[in-house]
């Protein structure tokens, strides 16, 4: 995704892109198209981008191992400053452009922020019950017939804590 900035007037400009996931290099978890809405605010020495992304992902639930599809939405802001980069710059949301830059290529930034939006704990639903630790049955589909009375004594404090929370 490229935005030409060489003859762009100062002020706010809006763009909408929709491209296949493979064009950005995101094929491991994602499928379909990525929808991108960009609000570009250009001034004489900087460009501020506000970007909203929307795409579909397929994950494996961390508790019950079921594959599920979910929408992913994320937003980020990127600032482009014209001029030379200072020696010490630690902000990841600021990029320095040469004064004669004529375009912005958004693909790498989009890829990075999409990857950052992948949840740490992937759950098919918030109250996923997971699998039975004995027989492996998916407890979201119903209870199993495993005997529950033989509980290792080391787990009793955690079971008591769980019962207090519920």
N, C-alpha and C positions, 0 to 999 in steps of 0.2 A: 504494500500500500504506500503510495507515494503522493505527497502534496507538493505542488510547485509553489515556491515562495518568492521567486525572482521578481515578478512584477505584481505581487500581491499588495493591495493598498492596506494602510493601517486600519485597525479596527477588528471587529469580531466577524469571523467567517465560520460557517457550519458545513460539515461534510458527513456523508454516510457511505460506508463501505460494506460490502458483503462478499466474502471470498471463501473458497473451500479451505478446510483446515490444512490440507497437505501443502497448500501454497505458502503457509507460514512455517511448516515443519513441525506441526503438532499432530501426530497420528497415534501416539501410544494410548492415550485415554479418550481422546476427543474424536467426534465424528460430525459430519454435516458441514455447515458453514459457520463462520464466525461473523457476527454482526458488530460493526464498529461505528459509534457516533462520536465525532470529533468536533469540539468547539475550539477554534484557533483564535487567539487574541494577539494580534501583531502590533508592536510599537516600533519605534525607531531602533532600539537596541536589544529587543528581546521578543520572543514568541512564547506564549503560554498555551499549552494544549491541555484541555480537559477531555479525557477519553473514557467512554463507557463501552464495555465489551459484554457480549452475550453469546454463549455457545452451549453445546450439549456434550456431556461426558458420560462414559460408561466405566463404572468402578466395580470392584468386588468388595462386598461388605466385610469389614474387619471382624465382625462377630459371627455371622452365619454363613459366610462365603458365597452368598447369592450375588449374581451379577445384576446390577440395576443401572438405569439411566437417570440422569439428573441434569437440570439446567445449571449452568455456572454463569454468574454475573459478577463483574468487578468494575471498579472505576479507578483511574489514577490520573495524576497531574504530572506533566513534564514541562520543564522550563528550558528553553534554548536561548542562550546568550550569545550575541555576536562579539567576536574578539578572541584573543588568545586565552587559553586556560591558565589560571594561576598555578603556581607550583604546588600549593597545598589545596586540594579540593576533595572533600570526602562525601559530598552529597550525591546520591545515586539518581536523584530526580532533576539534576541540572546537567545540561550538555552544552558544550561550547562549540559554536559554529564559526567557520571563517566568514569574514565580511562579504565575500563573494558567493556564499552558498546559494544554490538555486532551488533546492528541494529538500524535503524531509522524508526519510524512509522509515516507516513505522513498524515494519515487520519484526525486528529484533525486540523492540520495547514491548510490543503486543505479546510476543512469545514469552518473554520474561515475566510479565505481570499475570498472564494466564497460568503459568506454572506456579507462581506464588499463590494463586487462588485455590489450588488443590487443597482440600481439607486434610488436616493431619490425621483425623480419625474419620474414615469413610464408613458411614452407616446407611443401610438401605432405608431405615426409618429411625427416628430418634429413640424410640422405645424398643429397639430390636432386642430380642431375648437371647440370641446366639444359639449355640449348639450344646447338646447334652455332653458333659465331659466324659460320660461312660460309653454311651452307644453312638453318639454323633448325630442324633436326630435334630433337625431344625425345630427349635422350640416355638418359633413363630407359627408353625403349622399345627401345633398341638403338643400336649404333654407326652412324654415317653413313659414306658412301663418299668423303668429302672427303679430299683429299691433305693429309697432316699434315707433309710434309717442308719446305714453304716457310714457315718460321717467321721472323717479323720479329726481327731481332737484338736489338732493344730489349726483347723479352720473355724472352730467355734467362736472365737472372738470376732472374726469378720462376719460370720452369720448373725451374731447378736447385733453388731453394728448395722448391718443391712436391715434387720427387722425393726430397729429403732427408727431408721430413716423412712421406711415404708409405713 
